[in-house]
Amino acid sequence: FGIATDENFVITTTNRKEITEDNFSELVQDGVTLYLLQSVDQMLLLATKERIDFLPHYDTLVKSGMYEYYASEGQNPLPFALAELIDNALSATSRNTGIRSIQIKLLFDDSQGKPAVAVIDNGSGMTSKQLNNWAVYRLSKFTRQGDFESDHSGYVRPLPVPRSLNSDISYFGVGGKQAVFFVGQSARMISKPAESQDVHELVLSKEDF
């Protein structure tokens, strides 16, 4: 650092707490920004930059559906949440050359561990990458990698009308997850790409979070 052997210096945090032997383990953590100064109250000669790594709190995901669907003014929000899940199945089967099959099952026993809503379709299936993309909150269909629906260059936002199966909330990567966490506390996605023998499974769970 170019410090002479007879020069005094201090190491401080960005809020000017001096690092000492006593507080070192408390104040010096991975990623923390430190100042090397001649004194604790030394004026900074230049603006400093600090890199911040952040991960949104899981409530951003698991409570988002509560806001979105309770915001359905004067209407029972549950049908809209179910419609969002059905919309995913409609999209998945849109390119079927044969029969399009979509089943909705309400499971009130313990066969799945807890009561569950199951939406089953015979769509093209998702690769592990596509399933990973689905899990990312607010990953727009415009930017999803390896997703055949990613080319929406001609997409025009629909006029503001009551939510329906062509709602554009799904275009921005939140619809299915908001619906899931309005209906329940966890989501299990099981998918087998049509051209693959592999089955991919994803679990998002409030309990796991």
Backbone as a chain_set.jsonl record, in Angstrom:
{"seq": "FGIATDENFVITTTNRKEITEDNFSELVQDGVTLYLLQSVDQMLLLATKERIDFLPHYDTLVKSGMYEYYASEGQNPLPFALAELIDNALSATSRNTGIRSIQIKLLFDDSQGKPAVAVIDNGSGMTSKQLNNWAVYRLSKFTRQGDFESDHSGYVRPLPVPRSLNSDISYFGVGGKQAVFFVGQSARMISKPAESQDVHELVLSKEDF", "coords": {"N": [[0.815, -1.217, 0.0], [2.151, 1.139, -0.082], [2.978, 2.319, 2.336], [5.015, 3.967, 4.591], [7.513, 2.712, 6.877], [7.583, 4.123, 9.224], [5.199, 5.415, 9.371], [2.022, 6.375, 10.581], [-1.159, 4.733, 10.576], [-4.655, 3.856, 10.131], [-7.183, 1.344, 10.006], [-10.465, 1.327, 8.93], [-14.051, 0.843, 9.074], [-16.638, 1.64, 6.645], [-18.302, 3.325, 8.019], [-16.619, 4.552, 9.699], [-15.615, 3.121, 11.935], [-12.969, 2.077, 13.817], [-10.826, -0.627, 13.088], [-9.881, -3.01, 15.358], [-7.945, -5.279, 17.408], [-9.766, -6.358, 19.158], [-12.343, -6.034, 18.022], [-12.174, -7.161, 15.551], [-13.099, -9.703, 14.483], [-15.8, -9.254, 14.586], [-16.342, -7.013, 12.941], [-15.014, -7.366, 10.503], [-15.98, -8.943, 7.801], [-16.753, -11.236, 5.111], [-16.685, -9.579, 2.03], [-16.936, -7.022, 3.07], [-16.345, -3.508, 2.955], [-13.412, -1.66, 3.48], [-11.587, 1.126, 4.853], [-8.351, 2.468, 4.422], [-6.635, 4.641, 6.246], [-5.023, 7.719, 7.303], [-5.935, 8.765, 9.642], [-8.829, 8.323, 11.743], [-10.758, 10.275, 11.231], [-10.057, 11.332, 8.788], [-10.409, 13.243, 5.825], [-11.913, 12.076, 2.852], [-10.275, 11.788, -0.228], [-11.304, 11.187, -2.687], [-14.381, 10.094, -4.228], [-15.75, 7.034, -3.081], [-16.323, 3.65, -4.132], [-18.526, 0.925, -3.649], [-19.115, -2.49, -3.865], [-22.149, -4.232, -3.946], [-23.681, -7.182, -3.106], [-26.756, -8.722, -3.444], [-29.625, -10.567, -2.362], [-32.953, -10.981, -2.957], [-35.45, -11.032, -0.356], [-37.169, -14.028, 0.544], [-39.882, -13.604, 0.898], [-40.616, -11.904, -1.105], [-41.255, -13.558, -3.181], [-43.002, -15.606, -2.069], [-45.099, -14.215, -0.914], [-46.093, -12.669, -2.883], [-48.209, -13.477, -4.484], [-50.357, -13.204, -2.764], [-50.71, -10.462, -2.6], [-51.19, -9.814, -5.309], [-53.52, -11.247, -6.055], [-55.405, -10.734, -4.061], [-55.78, -8.192, -4.695], [-57.636, -8.159, -6.622], [-60.268, -6.468, -7.335], [-63.296, -6.613, -5.634], [-63.861, -9.203, -6.49], [-63.887, -12.791, -6.481], [-60.802, -14.052, -5.906], [-59.655, -16.587, -6.367], [-60.421, -18.096, -8.777], [-58.98, -16.655, -10.718], [-56.35, -17.159, -10.05], [-56.213, -19.93, -10.501], [-56.779, -19.87, -13.228], [-54.451, -18.75, -14.203], [-52.601, -20.822, -13.858], [-53.716, -22.721, -15.557], [-53.413, -21.352, -17.905], [-50.67, -21.543, -18.285], [-50.525, -24.246, -18.961], [-52.004, -24.228, -21.33], [-50.302, -22.729, -22.937], [-48.128, -24.464, -22.991], [-49.12, -26.591, -24.466], [-49.677, -25.55, -26.899], [-48.39, -25.998, -29.301], [-48.826, -28.585, -29.928], [-49.209, -31.311, -32.166], [-51.064, -33.252, -32.15], [-53.635, -34.447, -30.011], [-54.613, -32.157, -27.504], [-54.201, -32.269, -24.133], [-55.382, -31.385, -21.012], [-55.514, -31.569, -17.608], [-57.15, -30.912, -14.55], [-56.746, -31.38, -11.222], [-58.061, -31.649, -7.993], [-56.745, -32.393, -5.036], [-57.586, -33.715, -2.083], [-56.76, -35.433, -0.198], [-54.052, -37.169, 1.509], [-52.213, -37.909, -0.379], [-50.25, -36.493, -1.673], [-48.775, -35.608, 0.369], [-49.802, -33.235, 1.416], [-52.981, -31.537, 0.98], [-53.587, -30.696, -2.449], [-53.373, -28.846, -5.551], [-53.406, -29.964, -8.784], [-52.181, -29.471, -11.992], [-52.136, -30.889, -15.046], [-50.583, -31.593, -18.101], [-50.071, -32.48, -21.59], [-47.975, -31.234, -22.894], [-45.066, -29.863, -24.618], [-43.068, -30.066, -22.769], [-40.369, -29.198, -20.481], [-36.938, -28.35, -20.627], [-34.117, -28.811, -18.387], [-32.902, -26.333, -18.153], [-34.937, -24.574, -18.992], [-36.778, -25.08, -16.999], [-35.365, -24.152, -14.847], [-35.28, -21.448, -15.56], [-37.978, -20.836, -15.318], [-38.255, -20.85, -12.586], [-37.053, -18.514, -11.743], [-37.783, -15.466, -10.368], [-39.582, -12.918, -11.931], [-38.23, -13.19, -14.36], [-38.329, -12.301, -17.482], [-40.29, -13.442, -20.274], [-39.265, -12.399, -22.515], [-36.549, -12.517, -22.261], [-35.791, -15.025, -21.443], [-33.681, -17.876, -21.635], [-33.37, -20.309, -24.163], [-36.068, -20.759, -24.413], [-38.911, -21.362, -26.232], [-40.804, -19.45, -26.413], [-39.617, -17.036, -26.258], [-39.308, -15.104, -28.18], [-40.779, -12.308, -28.486], [-40.916, -10.03, -30.009], [-42.806, -8.633, -31.423], [-44.713, -8.109, -29.592], [-47.478, -6.556, -28.064], [-48.621, -4.708, -25.386], [-51.68, -5.635, -23.887], [-54.893, -3.886, -23.787], [-56.045, -2.309, -20.748], [-57.927, -4.523, -19.165], [-60.298, -6.609, -17.334], [-58.619, -9.307, -15.726], [-57.724, -12.109, -17.704], [-57.377, -15.206, -19.537], [-55.463, -14.405, -21.323], [-53.849, -12.704, -20.021], [-51.182, -10.398, -19.515], [-49.455, -10.67, -17.434], [-48.015, -12.993, -17.174], [-46.095, -12.746, -19.101], [-44.02, -11.497, -17.95], [-42.79, -13.119, -16.17], [-43.939, -13.701, -13.64], [-46.494, -14.657, -13.251], [-47.279, -17.526, -12.972], [-45.934, -18.27, -10.598], [-46.901, -16.437, -8.735], [-49.548, -17.245, -8.715], [-49.32, -19.862, -7.729], [-48.369, -19.452, -5.095], [-50.439, -18.067, -4.061], [-52.451, -19.935, -3.957], [-51.317, -22.016, -2.422], [-48.583, -23.269, -0.341], [-46.347, -24.281, -1.507], [-44.675, -25.333, -4.534], [-44.525, -27.821, -7.02], [-42.914, -28.726, -9.824], [-42.988, -30.935, -12.442], [-41.488, -32.218, -15.242], [-41.084, -33.506, -18.53], [-39.189, -33.316, -21.303], [-40.296, -33.581, -24.672], [-38.545, -34.755, -26.497], [-36.715, -36.11, -24.983], [-35.485, -38.562, -22.632], [-35.268, -37.934, -20.038], [-36.586, -36.879, -16.899], [-37.455, -33.916, -15.297], [-37.499, -32.25, -12.178], [-38.734, -29.729, -10.073], [-38.829, -28.044, -6.986], [-40.371, -25.534, -5.171], [-40.605, -24.149, -2.09], [-42.17, -22.658, 0.656], [-41.59, -23.505, 3.232], [-39.077, -24.689, 2.879], [-37.648, -22.387, 2.124]], "CA": [[0.0, 0.0, 0.0], [3.019, 2.309, -0.112], [3.041, 2.944, 3.662], [6.374, 3.965, 5.134], [7.603, 1.951, 8.126], [7.39, 5.007, 10.39], [3.969, 6.167, 9.158], [0.851, 5.889, 11.307], [-2.368, 4.549, 9.777], [-5.732, 3.09, 10.75], [-8.113, 0.67, 9.097], [-11.806, 1.563, 9.465], [-15.194, 0.496, 8.234], [-17.135, 2.806, 5.926], [-18.902, 4.272, 8.968], [-15.493, 5.07, 10.487], [-15.269, 2.37, 13.142], [-11.598, 1.586, 13.671], [-10.653, -2.064, 13.277], [-8.896, -3.332, 16.397], [-7.854, -6.71, 17.7], [-10.955, -6.78, 19.906], [-13.572, -6.07, 17.223], [-11.847, -7.625, 14.202], [-13.983, -10.776, 14.022], [-17.156, -8.718, 14.495], [-16.487, -6.014, 11.894], [-14.418, -7.772, 9.235], [-16.687, -10.087, 7.228], [-16.577, -11.366, 3.667], [-17.341, -8.567, 1.214], [-17.012, -5.712, 3.705], [-15.423, -2.493, 2.427], [-12.613, -1.04, 4.534], [-10.762, 2.274, 4.5], [-7.0, 2.579, 4.971], [-6.528, 6.084, 6.422], [-4.017, 8.211, 8.236], [-6.64, 8.934, 10.906], [-10.226, 7.921, 11.626], [-11.579, 11.365, 10.706], [-9.445, 11.885, 7.583], [-11.298, 13.52, 4.699], [-11.647, 11.253, 1.681], [-9.836, 12.601, -1.358], [-12.121, 10.836, -3.837], [-15.559, 9.285, -3.933], [-15.447, 5.604, -3.045], [-17.33, 2.759, -4.661], [-18.649, -0.32, -2.906], [-19.916, -3.485, -4.568], [-23.147, -4.83, -3.069], [-24.348, -8.391, -3.582], [-28.001, -8.843, -2.685], [-30.594, -11.583, -2.73], [-34.248, -10.559, -2.406], [-36.021, -11.882, 0.669], [-38.098, -14.972, -0.073], [-41.251, -13.077, 0.938], [-40.877, -11.303, -2.416], [-41.893, -14.593, -3.981], [-44.085, -16.381, -1.477], [-46.223, -13.358, -0.556], [-46.493, -11.838, -4.015], [-49.527, -13.875, -4.936], [-51.363, -12.654, -1.862], [-50.973, -9.079, -3.017], [-51.716, -9.746, -6.672], [-54.869, -11.772, -6.214], [-56.31, -10.005, -3.174], [-55.999, -6.89, -5.314], [-58.724, -8.285, -7.593], [-61.294, -5.695, -6.639], [-64.669, -7.069, -5.6], [-64.038, -10.484, -7.153], [-63.251, -13.942, -5.851], [-59.522, -14.127, -6.622], [-59.18, -17.949, -6.622], [-60.493, -18.494, -10.197], [-57.927, -16.013, -11.502], [-55.109, -17.884, -9.782], [-56.298, -21.191, -11.239], [-56.69, -19.557, -14.655], [-53.043, -18.519, -14.523], [-51.959, -22.13, -13.978], [-54.246, -23.325, -16.774], [-52.801, -20.615, -19.009], [-49.357, -22.154, -18.512], [-50.745, -25.509, -19.67], [-52.421, -23.879, -22.696], [-49.086, -22.343, -23.663], [-47.28, -25.646, -23.167], [-49.697, -27.501, -25.469], [-50.088, -24.762, -28.066], [-47.761, -26.493, -30.519], [-49.102, -30.01, -30.118], [-49.773, -31.665, -33.467], [-52.182, -34.156, -31.89], [-54.605, -34.062, -28.984], [-54.155, -31.352, -26.363], [-54.834, -32.792, -22.924], [-55.115, -30.621, -19.796], [-56.315, -32.048, -16.494], [-57.059, -30.175, -13.288], [-57.135, -32.271, -10.133], [-58.037, -31.116, -6.641], [-56.428, -33.534, -4.182], [-57.884, -33.333, -0.705], [-56.237, -36.438, 0.73], [-52.634, -36.988, 1.843], [-51.402, -38.619, -1.362], [-49.109, -35.639, -2.022], [-48.25, -35.073, 1.628], [-50.795, -32.262, 1.839], [-53.914, -31.262, -0.118], [-52.862, -30.066, -3.552], [-53.983, -28.598, -6.855], [-52.508, -30.481, -9.817], [-52.509, -29.164, -13.385], [-51.35, -31.86, -15.811], [-50.799, -31.44, -19.544], [-49.189, -33.271, -22.458], [-47.24, -30.276, -23.712], [-43.73, -30.218, -25.107], [-42.156, -30.285, -21.655], [-39.304, -28.213, -20.298], [-35.588, -28.809, -20.313], [-33.698, -28.372, -17.058], [-32.646, -24.897, -18.241], [-36.223, -23.886, -19.039], [-37.37, -25.205, -15.667], [-34.608, -23.214, -14.021], [-35.745, -20.104, -15.904], [-39.323, -20.656, -14.753], [-38.133, -20.633, -11.145], [-36.508, -17.19, -11.447], [-38.85, -14.478, -10.24], [-39.512, -11.777, -12.834], [-37.407, -13.406, -15.552], [-39.289, -12.073, -18.559], [-40.252, -14.331, -21.432], [-38.465, -11.735, -23.547], [-35.117, -12.758, -22.071], [-35.502, -16.395, -21.031], [-32.815, -18.579, -22.57], [-33.812, -21.637, -24.562], [-37.522, -20.85, -24.286], [-39.405, -21.073, -27.582], [-41.696, -18.291, -26.368], [-38.828, -15.86, -25.902], [-39.323, -14.096, -29.236], [-42.013, -11.529, -28.448], [-40.53, -8.718, -30.508], [-43.992, -7.933, -31.894], [-45.707, -8.114, -28.518], [-48.074, -5.289, -27.677], [-49.341, -4.877, -24.128], [-53.118, -5.499, -24.115], [-55.578, -2.808, -23.095], [-56.378, -2.688, -19.371], [-59.234, -5.167, -19.039], [-60.25, -7.603, -16.256], [-57.651, -10.36, -16.047], [-58.257, -13.269, -18.397], [-56.325, -16.167, -19.867], [-54.392, -13.789, -22.114], [-53.218, -11.681, -19.186], [-49.757, -10.282, -19.845], [-48.613, -10.8, -16.239], [-47.12, -14.12, -17.387], [-44.997, -12.365, -19.99], [-42.927, -10.922, -17.183], [-42.174, -14.1, -15.298], [-44.444, -13.721, -12.265], [-47.858, -15.168, -13.17], [-47.412, -18.863, -12.409], [-45.45, -18.329, -9.212], [-47.854, -15.717, -7.907], [-50.732, -18.087, -8.583], [-48.994, -20.988, -6.849], [-48.248, -19.062, -3.692], [-51.748, -17.639, -3.572], [-53.225, -21.147, -3.68], [-50.697, -22.872, -1.411], [-47.298, -22.914, 0.266], [-45.222, -24.855, -2.246], [-44.928, -25.695, -5.932], [-43.685, -28.889, -7.562], [-43.006, -28.801, -11.286], [-42.398, -32.151, -12.992], [-41.573, -32.013, -16.692], [-40.259, -34.364, -19.378], [-39.163, -32.824, -22.682], [-40.806, -34.582, -25.605], [-37.464, -35.435, -27.217], [-35.734, -36.599, -24.018], [-35.947, -39.579, -21.703], [-35.066, -37.428, -18.687], [-37.661, -36.155, -16.227], [-36.903, -32.875, -14.434], [-38.418, -31.87, -11.105], [-38.368, -28.513, -9.322], [-39.687, -27.769, -5.834], [-40.254, -24.248, -4.489], [-41.377, -24.347, -0.877], [-42.006, -21.654, 1.701], [-40.945, -24.175, 4.359], [-37.651, -24.805, 2.555], [-37.063, -21.046, 2.2]], "C": [[0.849, 1.268, 0.0], [3.099, 3.033, 1.223], [4.473, 2.841, 4.184], [6.386, 3.263, 6.504], [7.36, 2.814, 9.354], [6.079, 5.801, 10.288], [2.81, 5.531, 9.936], [-0.343, 5.743, 10.368], [-3.395, 3.783, 10.6], [-6.536, 2.417, 9.646], [-9.494, 0.808, 9.719], [-12.859, 0.963, 8.525], [-15.661, 1.758, 7.53], [-17.892, 3.775, 6.833], [-17.899, 4.681, 10.051], [-15.328, 4.405, 11.854], [-13.89, 1.754, 12.934], [-11.532, 0.088, 13.961], [-9.539, -2.289, 14.307], [-8.866, -4.839, 16.593], [-9.137, -7.215, 18.365], [-12.192, -6.919, 19.02], [-13.362, -6.643, 15.826], [-12.857, -8.659, 13.691], [-15.416, -10.289, 13.845], [-17.332, -7.842, 13.252], [-15.974, -6.467, 10.529], [-15.065, -9.074, 8.763], [-16.415, -10.118, 5.726], [-17.341, -10.26, 2.947], [-17.4, -7.191, 1.827], [-15.98, -4.779, 3.081], [-14.717, -1.802, 3.588], [-11.855, 0.162, 3.975], [-9.401, 2.138, 5.172], [-6.678, 4.069, 5.024], [-5.373, 6.445, 7.343], [-4.616, 8.459, 9.617], [-8.105, 8.611, 10.672], [-11.075, 8.994, 10.958], [-10.977, 12.017, 9.462], [-10.486, 12.102, 6.492], [-10.912, 12.605, 3.525], [-11.31, 12.154, 0.499], [-10.705, 12.373, -2.583], [-13.374, 10.118, -3.37], [-15.177, 7.811, -3.964], [-16.614, 4.819, -3.63], [-17.329, 1.471, -3.852], [-19.561, -1.261, -3.676], [-20.863, -4.141, -3.574], [-23.742, -6.048, -3.762], [-25.616, -8.568, -2.757], [-28.86, -9.959, -3.243], [-31.923, -11.172, -2.134], [-34.751, -11.54, -1.358], [-37.062, -12.799, 0.035], [-39.548, -14.515, -0.002], [-41.624, -12.4, -0.372], [-41.617, -12.29, -3.307], [-43.141, -15.149, -3.312], [-45.272, -15.528, -1.048], [-46.74, -12.52, -1.728], [-47.888, -12.196, -4.5], [-50.631, -13.318, -4.053], [-51.709, -11.226, -2.26], [-51.704, -9.057, -4.349], [-53.185, -10.151, -6.722], [-55.867, -11.159, -5.23], [-56.619, -8.632, -3.753], [-57.09, -6.957, -6.396], [-59.981, -7.685, -6.978], [-62.681, -6.316, -6.78], [-64.918, -8.412, -6.26], [-63.382, -11.582, -6.327], [-61.929, -14.2, -6.578], [-59.096, -15.541, -7.009], [-59.296, -18.362, -8.088], [-59.393, -17.874, -11.046], [-56.585, -16.71, -11.291], [-55.101, -19.215, -10.526], [-56.173, -20.948, -12.744], [-55.244, -19.334, -15.076], [-52.303, -19.837, -14.72], [-52.436, -22.85, -15.241], [-53.633, -22.658, -17.999], [-51.42, -21.169, -19.332], [-49.505, -23.447, -19.313], [-51.187, -25.254, -21.112], [-51.208, -23.492, -23.539], [-48.231, -23.564, -23.974], [-47.793, -26.562, -24.265], [-50.028, -26.806, -26.784], [-49.513, -25.295, -29.374], [-47.942, -28.0, -30.707], [-49.675, -30.249, -31.508], [-50.964, -32.602, -33.311], [-53.118, -33.584, -30.842], [-53.93, -33.215, -27.908], [-54.926, -31.821, -25.139], [-54.413, -31.956, -21.728], [-56.065, -31.122, -18.712], [-56.09, -31.167, -15.275], [-57.57, -31.092, -12.194], [-57.03, -31.539, -8.804], [-57.881, -32.307, -5.703], [-56.594, -33.128, -2.722], [-57.401, -34.368, 0.303], [-54.749, -36.178, 0.966], [-51.715, -37.659, 0.831], [-50.174, -37.816, -1.779], [-48.45, -35.053, -0.772], [-49.209, -34.08, 2.249], [-51.815, -32.121, 0.711], [-53.218, -30.44, -1.2], [-53.782, -29.796, -4.733], [-52.974, -29.068, -7.895], [-53.033, -30.089, -11.193], [-51.563, -29.995, -14.243], [-51.645, -31.666, -17.294], [-49.813, -32.304, -20.308], [-48.447, -32.354, -23.421], [-45.847, -30.754, -24.044], [-42.736, -30.477, -23.99], [-41.059, -29.241, -21.603], [-37.976, -28.907, -20.041], [-35.233, -28.337, -18.912], [-33.436, -26.87, -17.048], [-33.949, -24.116, -18.239], [-36.921, -23.945, -17.688], [-36.673, -24.26, -14.691], [-35.063, -21.78, -14.279], [-37.12, -19.826, -15.302], [-39.245, -20.306, -13.267], [-37.69, -19.219, -10.8], [-37.625, -16.158, -11.472], [-38.582, -13.289, -11.148], [-38.465, -11.952, -13.942], [-38.35, -13.391, -16.751], [-39.165, -13.126, -19.646], [-39.476, -13.707, -22.583], [-37.008, -12.17, -23.465], [-34.79, -14.171, -21.634], [-34.676, -17.104, -22.094], [-33.403, -19.944, -22.895], [-35.308, -21.824, -24.448], [-38.121, -20.463, -25.633], [-40.334, -19.877, -27.589], [-40.934, -16.989, -26.145], [-38.873, -14.76, -26.967], [-40.675, -13.384, -29.264], [-41.726, -10.114, -28.949], [-41.739, -7.921, -30.991], [-45.072, -7.805, -30.834], [-46.184, -6.695, -28.199], [-48.883, -5.513, -26.407], [-50.838, -4.685, -24.363], [-53.71, -4.329, -23.349], [-55.938, -3.25, -21.689], [-57.811, -3.203, -19.277], [-59.152, -6.132, -17.865], [-59.384, -8.782, -16.669], [-58.339, -11.555, -16.681], [-57.091, -14.17, -18.762], [-55.232, -15.577, -20.74], [-53.725, -12.656, -21.341], [-51.728, -11.606, -19.496], [-48.885, -10.358, -18.605], [-47.613, -11.939, -16.434], [-45.933, -13.758, -18.263], [-43.791, -11.881, -19.185], [-42.498, -11.825, -16.043], [-42.708, -14.153, -13.883], [-45.763, -14.475, -12.14], [-47.987, -16.5, -12.474], [-47.016, -18.932, -10.952], [-46.374, -17.565, -8.275], [-49.104, -16.557, -7.681], [-50.482, -19.223, -7.599], [-49.012, -20.563, -5.39], [-49.484, -18.329, -3.181], [-52.547, -18.861, -3.143], [-52.639, -21.934, -2.517], [-49.348, -22.371, -0.964], [-46.103, -23.5, -0.472], [-45.654, -25.197, -3.665], [-43.991, -26.828, -6.313], [-43.954, -28.967, -9.063], [-42.282, -30.064, -11.736], [-42.582, -32.102, -14.5], [-40.612, -32.955, -17.418], [-40.298, -33.816, -20.803], [-39.536, -33.942, -23.652], [-39.685, -35.396, -26.258], [-36.431, -36.049, -26.279], [-36.338, -37.686, -23.145], [-35.84, -39.113, -20.25], [-36.295, -36.688, -18.171], [-37.023, -35.177, -15.247], [-37.947, -32.451, -13.411], [-37.85, -30.669, -10.351], [-39.338, -28.34, -8.173], [-39.352, -26.391, -5.29], [-41.162, -24.32, -3.267], [-41.106, -23.239, 0.128], [-41.275, -22.248, 2.899], [-39.443, -24.305, 4.121], [-36.955, -23.443, 2.614], [-36.784, -20.703, 3.654]], "O": [[0.303, 2.369, 0.076], [3.273, 4.251, 1.244], [5.06, 1.759, 4.212], [5.37, 3.236, 7.198], [6.974, 2.305, 10.406], [5.876, 6.754, 11.04], [2.646, 4.311, 9.943], [-0.513, 6.553, 9.457], [-3.074, 3.155, 11.609], [-6.559, 2.873, 8.503], [-9.693, 0.459, 10.882], [-12.591, 0.632, 7.37], [-15.134, 2.84, 7.79], [-18.103, 4.929, 6.458], [-18.27, 5.092, 11.15], [-14.942, 5.061, 12.822], [-13.675, 0.999, 11.986], [-12.099, -0.4, 14.938], [-8.413, -1.821, 14.141], [-9.665, -5.573, 16.012], [-9.542, -8.359, 18.159], [-13.005, -7.818, 19.235], [-14.277, -6.615, 15.003], [-13.405, -8.509, 12.599], [-16.166, -10.848, 13.045], [-18.362, -7.921, 12.583], [-16.46, -5.992, 9.502], [-14.747, -10.158, 9.254], [-15.913, -9.153, 5.15], [-18.518, -10.033, 3.229], [-17.871, -6.258, 1.177], [-14.88, -5.202, 2.723], [-15.356, -1.408, 4.564], [-11.526, 0.213, 2.79], [-9.304, 1.744, 6.334], [-6.471, 4.699, 3.987], [-4.827, 5.603, 8.057], [-3.923, 8.379, 10.631], [-8.572, 8.623, 9.533], [-12.001, 8.68, 10.209], [-11.348, 13.139, 9.115], [-11.342, 11.248, 6.263], [-9.731, 12.395, 3.251], [-11.981, 13.158, 0.259], [-10.834, 13.26, -3.427], [-13.426, 9.597, -2.256], [-14.365, 7.394, -4.79], [-17.755, 5.282, -3.617], [-16.281, 0.987, -3.426], [-20.653, -0.875, -4.092], [-20.447, -4.558, -2.493], [-24.248, -5.948, -4.88], [-25.57, -8.566, -1.526], [-28.827, -10.256, -4.437], [-32.024, -11.023, -0.917], [-34.506, -12.743, -1.459], [-37.757, -12.401, -0.9], [-40.374, -14.998, -0.777], [-42.802, -12.324, -0.721], [-42.491, -11.91, -4.086], [-44.215, -15.164, -3.912], [-46.359, -16.065, -0.835], [-47.699, -11.761, -1.586], [-48.662, -11.318, -4.882], [-51.717, -12.996, -4.537], [-52.877, -10.837, -2.251], [-52.713, -8.369, -4.503], [-53.998, -9.48, -7.357], [-57.056, -11.075, -5.536], [-57.591, -7.986, -3.361], [-57.426, -5.944, -7.008], [-60.669, -8.335, -6.192], [-63.177, -6.519, -7.889], [-66.065, -8.741, -6.564], [-62.443, -11.332, -5.572], [-61.943, -14.536, -7.762], [-58.255, -15.697, -7.894], [-58.345, -18.936, -8.617], [-58.921, -18.498, -11.996], [-55.786, -16.839, -12.219], [-54.087, -19.587, -11.117], [-55.537, -21.73, -13.451], [-54.858, -19.693, -16.189], [-51.482, -19.967, -15.628], [-51.647, -23.513, -15.915], [-53.367, -23.314, -19.006], [-51.035, -21.258, -20.498], [-48.721, -23.717, -20.223], [-50.787, -25.986, -22.018], [-51.098, -23.878, -24.703], [-47.682, -23.692, -25.068], [-47.006, -27.238, -24.927], [-50.602, -27.421, -27.684], [-50.086, -25.069, -30.44], [-47.283, -28.61, -31.549], [-50.522, -29.489, -31.977], [-51.778, -32.736, -34.224], [-53.36, -32.378, -30.8], [-52.823, -33.518, -27.461], [-56.156, -31.774, -25.114], [-53.221, -31.827, -21.452], [-57.283, -31.098, -18.889], [-54.97, -30.733, -15.007], [-58.718, -31.534, -12.242], [-56.024, -30.887, -8.524], [-58.784, -33.136, -5.591], [-55.841, -32.307, -2.2], [-57.602, -34.212, 1.507], [-54.247, -35.097, 0.659], [-50.56, -37.95, 1.144], [-49.169, -38.391, -2.194], [-47.662, -34.111, -0.86], [-49.41, -34.078, 3.463], [-51.542, -32.546, -0.412], [-52.37, -29.597, -0.906], [-54.825, -30.43, -4.891], [-51.825, -28.628, -7.895], [-54.193, -30.344, -11.519], [-50.344, -29.83, -14.18], [-52.805, -31.583, -17.699], [-48.839, -32.801, -19.743], [-48.308, -32.656, -24.606], [-45.49, -31.904, -23.786], [-41.672, -31.047, -24.23], [-40.846, -28.495, -22.559], [-37.904, -29.913, -19.334], [-35.967, -27.55, -18.315], [-33.713, -26.2, -16.054], [-34.057, -23.098, -17.555], [-37.575, -22.986, -17.277], [-37.308, -23.652, -13.829], [-35.214, -20.992, -13.346], [-37.391, -18.72, -14.835], [-40.074, -19.553, -12.756], [-37.921, -18.761, -9.681], [-38.322, -16.002, -12.474], [-37.491, -12.72, -11.137], [-37.882, -10.972, -14.407], [-39.076, -14.354, -16.997], [-38.077, -13.639, -19.909], [-39.076, -14.402, -23.517], [-36.308, -12.193, -24.477], [-33.615, -14.498, -21.466], [-34.924, -16.961, -23.291], [-33.877, -20.651, -22.005], [-35.776, -22.962, -24.392], [-37.874, -19.363, -26.127], [-40.631, -19.335, -28.654], [-41.541, -15.953, -25.873], [-38.518, -13.614, -26.691], [-41.595, -13.798, -29.97], [-42.222, -9.132, -28.397], [-41.719, -6.69, -30.979], [-46.208, -7.437, -31.134], [-45.385, -5.765, -28.081], [-49.732, -6.403, -26.356], [-51.242, -3.692, -24.968], [-53.118, -3.836, -22.389], [-56.122, -4.444, -21.45], [-58.772, -2.434, -19.306], [-58.049, -6.457, -17.427], [-59.411, -9.206, -17.825], [-59.414, -11.965, -16.242], [-55.956, -13.93, -18.349], [-54.171, -16.185, -20.887], [-53.115, -11.763, -21.929], [-51.085, -12.633, -19.714], [-47.679, -10.133, -18.701], [-46.493, -11.873, -15.928], [-44.881, -14.39, -18.178], [-42.669, -11.861, -19.692], [-41.912, -11.363, -15.064], [-41.997, -14.61, -12.988], [-46.125, -14.896, -11.041], [-48.72, -16.616, -11.491], [-47.689, -19.584, -10.154], [-46.606, -17.995, -7.145], [-49.653, -16.577, -6.58], [-51.319, -19.513, -6.744], [-49.604, -21.238, -4.547], [-49.567, -18.006, -1.997], [-53.228, -18.848, -2.117], [-53.389, -22.471, -1.702], [-49.0, -21.208, -1.171], [-44.959, -23.24, -0.098], [-46.843, -25.332, -3.955], [-42.807, -26.807, -5.975], [-45.072, -29.239, -9.501], [-41.1, -30.243, -11.444], [-43.704, -31.961, -14.986], [-39.481, -33.171, -16.982], [-41.348, -33.852, -21.444], [-39.142, -35.095, -23.475], [-39.856, -36.582, -26.538], [-35.368, -36.47, -26.736], [-37.551, -37.729, -22.941], [-36.271, -39.817, -19.337], [-36.958, -35.965, -18.915], [-36.156, -35.556, -14.459], [-39.127, -32.311, -13.732], [-36.661, -30.607, -10.038], [-40.548, -28.474, -8.359], [-38.195, -26.103, -4.983], [-42.367, -24.532, -3.405], [-39.953, -22.919, 0.417], [-40.439, -21.584, 3.513], [-38.636, -24.069, 5.021], [-35.823, -23.338, 3.087], [-36.289, -19.615, 3.947]]}, "num_chains": 1, "name": "protein.A"}
